[in-house]
Amino acid sequence: MDNRRIAVALGLFLVFVVLCGVSGFLSYAYGYKVGQVASYSKGYDQGKEKGYQAGYDAGYKARQIEHKLEQQSSSDGRVVTLRNPSYQEMKQFLAEDTTESKTYSENQYVCVDFAVGVNNNAEEMGIRCAIVDIFHPEGYGHTIVAFETTDKGLIFIEPQFDREVKLVVGKSYSQINGFAPAPRDDTIIRYLVAW
C-alpha cells in the first residue's frame, strides 16, 4: 500500500510538473508573441513617422534652397535679389514697415493698396513677398500678403494690421481670424498666391 501511495504521489507530482511546464511554456510563448507584435507595431509606427518627417524636412529644405534667391528687375532698372526671410526677419520687417498706418478709404486706398505697399517695401529690402487674392461669393474679394519663411513655412499677413491670418477654404475670413463680421459674405471660395 505504501508503494501505491508513493506511485500515486509521484504520478500526481509528475502531472503537476508537466502541467506547470506546459503552462509556463504557453505563457512564455503567448507573452513573447504579444511583446513581439506590440514592439514591431510601435517600432514600425515610430520609424514611419521619423522617416516621413526626415523626408519632409529634406524636401522642404531643398525647396527653400531652390527658391531662396530670386532676381527681379525693379522699376528703375536695377536687378534686385530677393530672398525668403526667417520668421523673425519677417516680423522685424513688418514692425519697421509703416504701410498699416495709412487710412483705409473706399475707392481711394483699399486692401489691395495695403498689400501692394507691403509687397513693394519688402522687395525694396530684398525680401520675397507674395500678393494673395482671396475670392468670396458674388464677385467680392480681399487682398493680403504672404511670406515663405525659411523656418516656419508660408505665413499669411493681413497688411492693414500686420497680423498673421489663416485661410481656410469654405470658412469665413473674418470669423476664423477674429475680425468684426464683414458687411458681406466673406466665405473663402478660393485664394491665389502670386509671387
C-alpha positions in Angstrom: 0.0 0.0 0.0 2.8 2.3 0.7 4.2 1.7 -2.7 0.9 2.5 -4.2 0.7 5.8 -2.3 4.2 6.6 -3.4 3.4 5.8 -7.0 0.2 7.9 -6.9 2.0 10.8 -5.2 4.8 10.5 -7.7 2.3 10.4 -10.6 0.5 13.4 -9.3 3.8 15.2 -8.9 4.8 14.4 -12.5 1.4 15.5 -13.8 1.8 18.8 -11.8 5.4 19.3 -13.2 4.2 18.6 -16.7 1.2 20.9 -16.4 3.4 23.7 -14.9 5.9 23.2 -17.7 3.2 23.3 -20.4 1.5 26.3 -18.7 4.9 28.1 -18.3 5.8 27.4 -22.0 2.3 28.6 -23.2 2.6 31.7 -21.0 6.1 32.3 -22.4 5.0 31.8 -26.0 2.0 34.0 -25.6 4.0 36.8 -23.9 6.7 36.5 -26.5 4.2 36.8 -29.3 2.3 39.7 -27.8 5.5 41.5 -27.0 6.9 40.9 -30.5 3.7 42.2 -32.2 3.5 45.2 -29.9 7.2 46.1 -30.3 7.0 45.6 -34.0 4.0 47.8 -34.3 5.4 50.5 -32.1 8.8 50.4 -33.9 7.1 50.5 -37.3 4.9 53.5 -36.4 7.9 55.4 -34.9 10.1 54.5 -37.8 7.4 55.5 -40.3 6.9 58.9 -38.6 10.6 59.6 -38.3 11.1 58.6 -41.9 8.2 60.7 -43.1 9.4 63.7 -41.1 13.0 63.3 -42.3 11.8 63.1 -45.9 9.5 66.1 -45.5 12.3 68.2 -43.8 14.8 67.3 -46.5 12.4 68.1 -49.3 11.4 71.4 -47.6 15.0 72.5 -47.1 15.8 71.6 -50.8 12.8 73.6 -51.9 13.9 76.5 -49.7 17.4 76.5 -51.2 15.9 76.3 -54.7 13.6 79.2 -54.1 15.8 81.2 -51.7 17.0 83.7 -54.2 15.0 85.2 -57.0 16.2 88.1 -59.2 13.8 90.7 -60.4 14.2 94.0 -62.2 13.0 97.0 -60.3 11.0 99.8 -61.8 14.3 101.9 -62.1 16.0 99.1 -64.0 18.1 97.7 -61.1 18.3 94.0 -60.6 17.1 93.1 -57.1 17.9 89.8 -55.5 15.0 88.6 -53.3 15.3 86.0 -50.6 12.9 84.2 -48.3 13.1 85.7 -44.8 13.2 83.8 -41.5 10.1 84.2 -39.4 11.9 86.7 -37.1 13.1 88.7 -40.1 9.6 88.9 -41.4 8.3 90.1 -38.0 11.1 92.7 -37.8 10.3 94.0 -41.4 6.6 94.3 -40.5 7.4 96.2 -37.3 9.5 98.7 -39.2 7.1 99.0 -42.2 4.6 101.7 -41.9 2.0 100.7 -44.5 -0.5 99.7 -41.8 -0.6 103.3 -40.6 -2.3 104.5 -43.8 -6.0 105.2 -43.6 -8.4 102.8 -45.4 -10.6 104.9 -47.8 -13.2 103.4 -50.0 -12.2 103.8 -53.7 -9.0 105.6 -52.7 -6.8 103.3 -50.6 -8.2 99.8 -50.1 -7.0 96.3 -49.2 -5.1 95.9 -52.5 -3.2 99.2 -51.9 -2.1 98.0 -48.4 -1.0 94.6 -49.9 0.9 96.3 -52.8 2.5 98.7 -50.3 3.8 95.9 -48.1 4.9 93.9 -51.1 6.9 96.8 -52.7 8.5 97.7 -49.4 9.5 94.1 -48.7 11.0 93.8 -52.2 13.0 97.0 -51.7 14.5 95.4 -48.6 15.4 92.2 -50.7 12.6 90.2 -49.0 10.4 88.0 -51.2 6.7 88.7 -50.6 3.6 87.5 -52.4 0.3 89.1 -53.1 -2.6 86.9 -52.1 -6.1 87.3 -53.7 -8.9 85.9 -51.7 -12.2 85.1 -53.6 -15.6 85.4 -51.8 -19.1 84.8 -53.1 -20.8 87.2 -55.6 -17.5 88.5 -57.0 -16.4 90.1 -53.8 -12.7 89.7 -52.8 -9.9 90.7 -50.5 -6.1 91.0 -50.9 -3.4 90.2 -48.3 0.3 89.3 -48.5 2.3 86.2 -47.7 5.9 85.4 -46.9 7.6 82.0 -47.4 9.7 81.9 -44.2 12.7 79.7 -44.1 11.9 78.3 -40.7 8.1 78.3 -40.4 6.9 78.0 -44.0 4.2 80.1 -45.7 2.8 82.8 -43.4 -0.2 84.9 -44.4 -0.4 88.5 -43.2 -3.3 91.0 -43.1 -1.3 94.1 -44.3 -3.9 96.6 -42.8 -2.9 95.4 -39.3 0.4 93.5 -39.8 -1.3 90.5 -38.3 -0.9 86.8 -39.1 -4.1 85.3 -40.5 -5.4 81.9 -41.5 -7.0 81.0 -44.8 -9.4 78.1 -44.8 -11.5 77.4 -47.9 -15.2 77.2 -47.0 -14.8 79.3 -43.9 -15.5 83.0 -43.1 -12.3 85.0 -43.3 -13.4 87.3 -40.5 -14.6 84.5 -38.2 -11.5 82.3 -38.4 -9.3 85.4 -37.8 -11.3 87.0 -35.0 -12.2 90.2 -37.0 -15.5 92.1 -36.8 -18.1 90.5 -39.1 -17.8 91.6 -42.7 -20.6 93.6 -44.3 -20.9 90.8 -46.9 -20.5 87.1 -47.1 -16.7 86.6 -46.7 -16.6 82.9 -47.0 -13.3 81.9 -48.7 -14.2 80.2 -52.0 -10.5 80.0 -53.1 -7.3 82.0 -52.9 -4.4 82.7 -55.2 -0.8 83.3 -54.1 1.2 85.3 -56.7 4.9 85.7 -56.4 
